[in-house]
């Protein structure tokens, strides 16, 4: 099957200077069918891209909401294979970019080349490997490049300036700027002056900049309108699902997404 070019760059270009929403969903929470319907609804609602988390037993970058979502999905048998099947199903009726969020272990389990090839074939556009710095595992980055996958790197408030050039040089599609230190969701962490940090990044890269970690609602998003190219929201959606996973989860996710997008308009 031939690999199409990444959809991420054109999606950002189509925003014409506006700030877009990249919602995060954990694959299989509360079910694969529900995740697919949420992703379809978010895409129809104008999401810039969909970030899908591969359930993992030790998601060290994530707070309790996403950890619990991963635990739920793993208990129901959702891992890498079903996640890629989910992307294939999504691709049948949507061209919205898909970015996988993962850790090294799910990739290494079957080998980096196999992962990259199957991810590309399924319709994935980009990958975030949150626990592998760009200076390590060169075979992983080569495999992603060979498969035509954008590798999105994370830039934290604590990223040293001496490393910034290497981190940005490895990034494809967009740069993921962490709003603060710590884990996803509502938690304490040092953020500093975010507009100034974004301006510094723009001085070193032409890639779009998305901001995540701690962006939980319309007010947080509104503060970044016109400052960042996108906001990434995840834990808030997982929290909305967890209030009643068996009923109304899709509607709560889409309602929150609509509120955030209205704040960005």
C-alpha positions in Angstrom: 0.0 0.0 0.0 1.5 3.4 -1.0 2.1 5.9 1.7 0.6 9.3 1.3 2.4 12.5 2.4 1.8 13.6 6.0 -1.4 15.6 6.4 -0.1 17.7 9.3 1.6 20.5 7.4 -1.3 21.2 5.1 -3.7 21.1 8.1 -1.7 23.8 9.9 -1.4 25.8 6.6 -5.2 25.8 6.2 -5.6 27.4 9.6 -4.4 30.7 8.1 -2.9 32.0 11.3 -5.7 30.9 13.6 -5.1 28.7 16.6 -6.4 25.1 16.2 -7.5 22.4 18.6 -5.7 19.0 18.8 -7.8 16.8 21.1 -6.2 13.7 22.7 -8.1 10.4 23.1 -6.8 7.2 24.7 -7.5 4.4 22.3 -10.1 2.1 23.8 -11.4 4.4 26.5 -14.2 3.7 27.2 -14.2 1.4 24.2 -12.7 1.3 20.7 -16.1 1.9 19.2 -16.6 5.0 21.4 -13.1 6.3 20.7 -13.8 6.0 16.9 -17.1 7.9 17.2 -15.5 10.6 19.3 -12.6 11.0 16.8 -15.1 11.2 13.9 -17.1 13.8 15.8 -14.1 15.9 16.7 -12.9 15.8 13.1 -16.3 16.8 11.8 -16.3 19.6 14.4 -13.1 21.1 12.9 -10.3 19.7 15.0 -6.9 20.4 13.4 -5.6 16.9 14.2 -6.5 14.0 16.5 -3.9 12.8 19.0 -4.4 9.1 19.9 -2.7 7.6 22.9 -1.5 4.0 22.7 -2.5 2.5 26.1 0.6 1.8 28.2 1.1 0.4 31.7 3.6 3.0 32.8 2.8 6.4 31.1 5.3 8.5 33.1 4.5 11.8 31.3 0.8 11.5 32.1 -1.3 12.4 35.1 -4.0 10.3 36.8 -6.7 10.9 34.2 -4.8 9.5 31.3 -3.2 6.8 33.5 -6.6 5.6 34.5 -7.8 5.7 30.9 -4.8 3.6 29.8 -5.4 1.1 32.6 -9.0 0.7 31.6 -8.1 0.2 27.9 -5.4 -2.4 28.8 -7.9 -4.3 30.9 -10.1 -4.5 27.8 -7.3 -5.8 25.6 -6.4 -2.6 23.7 -2.8 -2.2 22.8 -0.8 -1.3 19.7 -2.6 -3.5 17.2 -6.2 -2.5 18.0 -5.0 1.2 18.1 -3.8 0.9 14.5 -7.0 -0.8 13.5 -8.8 2.1 15.0 -6.8 4.5 12.8 -7.6 2.4 9.8 -11.3 2.6 10.5 -11.1 6.4 11.1 -9.3 6.8 7.7 -12.2 5.3 5.8 -14.1 8.6 6.2 -11.7 11.3 7.4 -8.6 13.0 6.2 -8.0 14.8 9.5 -4.3 14.2 10.6 -3.7 11.6 13.3 -0.7 11.7 15.7 0.1 8.7 17.9 1.3 9.4 21.4 3.3 6.6 22.8 6.3 5.5 24.8 9.3 3.4 23.7 8.2 0.0 24.9 5.2 -0.5 22.6 7.4 0.4 19.7 10.3 -1.8 20.7 8.0 -4.8 21.3 7.7 -5.7 17.7 10.7 -3.7 16.4 10.9 -0.1 15.3 10.8 -0.8 11.5 7.7 -2.9 11.9 6.0 -0.2 14.0 6.9 2.6 11.6 5.7 0.6 8.6 2.4 -0.5 10.1 1.7 3.0 11.5 2.3 4.6 8.2 0.1 1.9 6.4 -2.7 2.5 8.9 -3.0 6.2 8.1 -1.0 7.7 11.0 0.7 11.0 10.1 2.9 11.7 13.1 4.3 10.1 16.2 5.2 11.4 19.7 7.6 9.2 21.5 7.6 11.0 24.8 10.3 9.1 26.7 13.0 9.0 23.9 15.1 12.1 23.5 16.3 12.9 20.0 19.9 12.2 20.9 19.1 8.5 21.6 17.9 5.5 19.5 18.9 6.8 16.1 17.4 3.6 14.5 14.0 4.7 15.8 14.2 8.1 14.2 15.5 6.6 10.9 12.6 4.2 10.7 10.1 7.0 11.3 11.7 9.0 8.5 11.7 6.1 6.1 8.0 5.5 6.7 7.2 9.1 6.1 6.0 9.7 9.6 6.4 13.2 11.2 8.2 12.9 14.6 6.9 15.5 17.0 9.3 16.4 19.7 8.6 17.9 23.2 10.1 21.1 24.4 9.8 21.7 28.1 10.4 24.8 30.2 13.5 23.1 31.5 14.9 22.2 28.0 18.4 23.6 28.1 19.3 26.1 25.4 22.3 24.0 24.5 19.9 21.1 23.5 17.2 23.2 21.8 18.7 23.1 18.3 18.9 19.3 18.4 15.4 18.9 19.7 13.9 21.3 17.1 16.0 19.7 14.3 14.4 16.3 15.0 10.9 17.7 15.0 8.6 17.2 12.0 5.1 18.5 11.5 5.0 20.7 14.5 6.7 21.3 17.8 5.0 20.3 21.1 5.7 23.0 23.6 4.9 22.0 27.2 3.1 24.7 29.0 4.7 23.7 32.3 6.8 21.0 34.0 5.1 17.9 35.5 2.6 15.6 34.0 -0.6 16.0 32.0 -3.8 17.2 33.7 -4.3 19.5 36.6 -1.0 19.5 38.6 1.5 21.9 39.9 4.5 22.8 37.7 6.7 25.6 36.6 5.7 27.2 33.3 7.3 30.6 33.2 6.3 33.2 30.6 4.7 31.1 27.9 4.4 33.8 25.2 8.1 34.6 25.5 9.0 30.9 25.3 6.9 30.5 22.1 8.6 33.6 20.6 12.0 32.1 21.4 11.0 28.9 19.7 9.8 30.8 16.6 13.2 32.3 16.4 14.7 28.9 15.9 12.1 27.0 13.8 9.6 27.6 11.1 7.4 24.7 12.3 4.0 25.4 13.9 4.0 25.3 17.7 1.3 23.5 19.7 1.0 24.0 23.4 -0.2 21.3 25.8 0.0 20.0 29.4 -2.4 21.8 31.6 -4.7 23.2 28.9 -8.0 22.1 30.4 -10.8 24.4 29.1 -11.9 27.4 27.2 -10.2 30.0 29.5 -6.8 28.3 29.1 -7.3 28.0 25.4 -8.4 31.7 25.0 -5.1 32.9 26.6 -3.2 31.1 23.8 -5.4 32.4 20.9 -3.1 34.0 18.3 -0.1 33.1 20.4 0.3 29.4 19.6 -0.7 27.6 16.4 -2.6 24.9 18.3 -3.5 23.8 21.8 -3.4 20.2 22.8 -6.1 19.1 25.3 -6.2 15.6 26.7 -6.8 15.1 30.4 -9.9 17.3 30.4 -11.5 15.0 27.8 -10.5 11.9 29.8 -12.0 13.5 32.9 -15.2 14.1 31.0 -15.4 10.5 30.0 -14.6 9.2 33.5 -17.6 10.9 35.1 -19.8 8.2 33.4 -17.9 6.0 30.9 -21.1 4.1 30.0 -23.4 7.0 29.1 -23.0 10.3 27.4 -19.2 10.3 27.1 -19.2 11.2 23.4 -21.5 14.1 24.0 -19.5 15.5 26.9 -16.2 15.3 24.8 -17.8 17.0 21.8 -19.4 19.7 24.0 -16.0 20.5 25.6 -14.3 20.6 22.3 -16.9 23.0 21.0 -16.4 25.3 24.0 -12.6 25.3 23.4 -12.9 26.0 19.7 -15.3 28.8 20.3 -12.7 30.3 22.7 -10.1 30.0 19.9 -12.3 31.6 17.2 
